Amino acid sequence: MYPSKTARISYSKLGETHSSLGNLAKALEFYENDIELTKELCELQPNNVSFKNGLAISYSKLGETHSSLGNLAKALEFFEKDIELTKELYALQPNNVSYKYALAISYSKLGETHSSLGNLAKALEFFEKDIELTKELYALQPNNVSFKNALAISYSKLGATHSSLGNLAKALEFFELETHLFEELYELQPNNVSFKNGLAISYSKLGETHSSLGNLAKALEFFEERNKLGKELYELQPNNVSFKNGLAISYEKLGETHGSLGNLAKALEFFEERNKLGKELYALQPNNVSFKNGLAISYEKLGETHSSLGNLAKALKFFEKDI
């Protein structure tokens, strides 16, 4: 019996919906059903470009789902199958912008997976291939906001990888390129929350890198810019846990930098703001390990700062809460 293309699409849509709802195990089932039908279609019509592209997408979705489930080795297998097909499609139609973009994304996913597995040198290779294609796409269509955003993200991934490898000067270069693009995107669409958040994060990365390089005054500038945008995002969406956590972390970064500069009273102010948000986050999600750890760190920072200011009794209270 000829496999149904309609049924295949239905399985894919069901998988996407369950994935969005957080039902990853269920999403996986539907993606596996989808891929079985798509394979059959490809075997029946191996020269059908649409079916080949559909199979590549199916492999990618399986890879993403396994990645979200923490099955990184399995995710890597599917991303490798995805890229094999996507390379073939791009070779067949090198002027097809959609295939070029899909190949860039495939390289990025392989880079992310290798990065998560600790294979940083390998991750770097894939991120470099990704950015080569993304630069070409942006050069072809400089007014394409989606390509500009993709290029900014590609620079971010290269920066993060170089940072993890200890190449801080190189990381700084990529974070500066990323920030420049996000500033342009934010200027173009100031009400775009995603672009504002992207710019906020890029300022934080610049601050962290300058801090690691010992440029504390410069780091402070970027952390202040990040905090300003973080407050705006949180005011826009006060129930957005990610924005609240981002703002909390930005207060922590400001506190640490002021502390390193010897501005202990100022550092204390920021650590108190961080602690306030940390308590709210922990109350919202008491089983969230990251939030529990963040709150513990905030107590520790408050204790250390009070200790440095000579407020030993106060410091003791915070160290006890940290425990």
N, C-alpha and C positions, 0 to 999 in steps of 0.2 A: 504494500500500500504506500502511495506517495505521501511523504510526511507533510503535514500542514504548516505552511508559513504563518498562518493566523494563530495557530496554537502556540507556535514558537514565540511569537511576539507577546502573546498573553502570559506565557510563563515568565518572560523577561519583565513585563510590567508588574506582575505579582511579586517578583523578586525585588524590584526597585521599591515597591510600596512597603513590603515587609522590612526592607533595609532602612527606609526612612522612619519607620515606626520603632526601629531598634530590635526587631525580631530577626537577628542575624542567622540563626540556625534555620529558621523557616525560609528566609531569603535564599540561603544556600541550596535548599532543596529545589526551589523553583529555578534557580540559575543552572543547576545540574540537569533538570528536565529540559530547559531551554537549549543547553549545549548539545544534548543528545540529538535533538531534532535538527539543530543547525548543522551538526556534523553530517547527518544523513543527507541534508539538502546539498551540502558541498560535495559529497561523494557522488551524488547523482549528476550534479552540474559543476564540475571542478573549475570550469572557466568562467563561472558566473561571479563577477566582481562583487556584486551586492551580497551574495551569500558568504563570500570570503571575508568581506568587511564585517558582516554580522557575526561570523565566528570569532574574529579578532576581538570584537566588542564583548562577546560572551566570555572569552578567556579573561579579558580585563576585569569584568565584573566579578568573576569567580576569584581572581587575584585580590581584588579590593576587599571582598567579603572575608576571605581567609586571613588577610592582613588585619582586618578589624577584630577578628576572632583570636588573633595572636599566633596564627599558624603561618609564620613567616617563610619557612622553607617551602611550604605548599603554595603560598602566594607567589613566591619567586618562580616556581614551575609554570604557573599560569601566565605570569607576566612575560616569561620567556617565550611561551607559545604565542601570546598576543603579538609580541614584537616581531617574531618570525614572519607572521602573516602580514603585519603592517608594513614591514620592509618590502615584501613582495608587491603589495598594492602600490607603494610609493615608487618602486622601480618600474612598474607598469605605467603609472601615470604621474611622472615627476612634477608636472605642472598643476596637479590637483592639490589645491590649498588645503582642503579638508584632510587628505591623506598625510600631507606634510605635518599638519598640526597634530594629527593622531599619533604620528611617529614621534614627534617631540614629547607628547604626553607619555607615551610608552617608555621612552628613555628616562623621563622623570620618575615614573613609578618604579622602574628597576633601580634607579639611584636611591630612592627613598627606602626601598626594601633592603638593599645592600647596606645602607647607612644604619638602619634599625638592627641589622645582623652584625654590625660592627666592622663591616668591610669598607672602610672609608676610602681607601685608594680606588677600589672598584666603583664605589658610589660616585666618586669624583669624575671618573671616566664617563659615566652615563649622564651626569649633570652637564658635562662639557659638550656632549653630543646633543643633548636637549637644547642648550642655549645657542648652539650653532644654527640649528633649525629655527628656533624662536626668533633669533636676530634677523634671519632671512624673511620670515613671515612679517615681522614688524617693518622691515625695509620695504617690502612689497606693498604693505598697507599701513603706513604710519598713522593714519587717522582711525584705525581699528582699535577701539578701546580694549577689546578682549585680548588682542595680541600684545598691547602695551602692558596690560595687567599680567599676562603670562610671562612676559620678559622680566618684569619686576620680580615676580615670584622665582623665576629661574636664577636671577642674580642673588636673591635671598638664600636659595639652597646652596649655591656655590660658596657664598660667604660663610654660611653655617658649617659647611664641610671643611673649608680651609681653617676656620676657627677651631674646630675639633681636632684638626691635624696640627694645630699650633702655629699655623701661618697667619699671624694676626694682621700684618701689614697687607697681605693679599685679601684677607677677609674684609678689611676696612674698605678696600677699593670696591669690592662687590656690594657691600652694604651702602656705600655712597651712591653707586649707580642705581641700586634698588630705590633708595630714598628719593633720588632725583625724579624717577618715573612716578612714584606714588604722589610726590608733590604736584606733578603735572596732572595726574588723574584726579586728585582731590580738588585742584583748582578748576578742572573741567566740570566736575560733578561734586560740588561741596556737600550736597545732601545724600550722597552715596555712602551709606554706613560702612560698607565693606572697604571702600577706598580710605575712609577716615581711619578705620581700624588698622588697615595695612600700613598706613603712614605712621600711626602710633607705634606699631610693632617695629617698624624700621628705625624709628628714632631710638627705641629701646636697645636695638642691636648695635647701633652706632655708639650709644652711651656705654654699653657693656664692653665693646671693643676698645674704646678710648680709655675706659677704666683699667682694663687689663694691660694696656700699653703705658699706663701711668699718667695719662693726660686727664687728671681729675677735673680740672676746671671745664674742659671741653665736654667731658662725660656729663657733668652737671647740667650743662646747657641742653643736651639732648634728652636727659631724663626729665627736665622741666617741661620740654616740649611734649614729651610722651605723656606726662602727667596731665597736662592741660587738655590734650585730646581725650585722654582716658576719662577725665571728669565729664567732658561733653557727651561722650558715648554713654556713660553710666546715667547721666541725667536724661538722655533720650530714651534709654531702655533700662530703667532701674531693676527690672526683673530678669535681666539677662545676666546669668551667673558668670558667664565668660568675661563680660565687661567688668563686673564687680571684682572678679579675681584679678583681671589685668590691672585695674586701678589699685588694688591692694599691693600687688607686686611693684607697681610704679612708686608707691609710697616707700616701700622697702628699699628700692634702689636709691631713692633720694636720701633716705636716712643713712644708708651705708656710705654714700658719697660724702655727705656732710660730716659724718663721723670720721672718715679718712682725712678730711680737710681740717679736722679739729673743731668743727662747729657742733659741739655736743648738744647744746640746748636746742638747736635747729633739728639735729638728728632725732632727738627725743620726740619732737612734735610729729615728725613723719612716721616714726615707729608706732606712736600712739594711734595715728590714723590707720596704719596698716593693721594693727591689732584689733581695732574696732571692726573693720571689714572682715578680718579673719574670723572673728567670733561669729559674725552673721553668716558667713559661708559655712562654717562648721555646724551651726544650728540648722541651716537649711539641709545640709547633706552630711550627717554625722558619720556615715560609713565611707565617705570619700577620704581615702588615705592621704591624697595630696593636700586637701584642706586641713586635715588634722595635723599633718606635718608642718604646713604653713603657719598654723596657729602656734604650734610649739616653737617654731623658729622666731616668731614675733615676740613671744614671751622671753626667749633667750636674748634677743636684741635689746629689749627693754631692760632686762636685768643687767646686761653688759654696759649699757649706756648710763644707767643709774649708778652702777659701780664706779665707772670712770669719773662721774660727777661727784663721787663721795657719798652718795645716798645709799649706804650699804643695807640699811634695814629695808628700804624700798626694793633694792636689787634682790634681796633674799626672797621677798614675796613672789617676784616674777620667776626666779629660778625654781622655786617650789612648784609653781604652776606649770613650768616647762616640763618638769618630771612627770 
